[in-house]
Amino acid sequence: PNCSILAAEDNDGNYMLLKVFLRQYKLTRVVNGAEAVELASHNKYDVIIMDLKMPIMDGLEATAEIRKFDRTTPIIALTANAFASDKEAAMKVGCTDFLSKPFGRNELIAVLNLAK
């Protein structure tokens, strides 16, 4: 319950789903990768949930930027693309796990538990 999560998700519906699934956690939302980098550079989060397709700066670029100053915070990639190449690209830039949309609450919680 004391887990602090940064959720980078530009889609309101997807964010509302995260909010419902993670209601017991402290959740902070940003809507693009540039905001994710900015908040991650000034705050400590237990986990970052990173949508890969966002405006201004996508999740891959944001993850790569965050990894320049933070090598330890788990970053979970979220995407509607479930291709092996998408997972490979996410892991290559520094994501610690990968979850394709749509996903269920139990699946999300299991990934979070592995990340911590």
C-alpha positions, 0 to 999 in steps of 0.5 A, a space after each residue: 500500500 505504501 508503493 509509489 507508482 509513476 504511471 505514464 499513460 496518455 489514454 484516459 480510459 487506460 489510466 482509469 483502468 490502472 487507477 481502479 486496478 491499483 487503488 491501494 497504491 499511491 499513483 501519479 499520472 503523466 501523459 507523455 514521456 517528457 513529463 515522465 522523465 521530468 518527474 522521475 528526475 525529481 522524485 523517487 518512485 518504487 515502480 514506473 509504468 510506461 506506455 510505449 506509445 505517447 505524444 511528445 516523447 514515446 515510452 522507449 525514448 523516455 525509458 532510455 532518458 530515465 536510465 541515464 540517471 536511474 538504473 534501479 527503479 523498475 520500469 514496466 512497459 505497457 503496449 497494445 503491440 504484443 510483437 516480440 520485437 516490441 518487447 525486445 525494444 523495450 527491454 533493450 532501452 532498460 524496461 524490466 518487464 513488459 505487459 501487453 494490453 489488454 491485461 487483467 488486474 491479477 496479471 498487473 499485480 503479478 508483474 508489480 510484485 516481481 518488479 519490487 
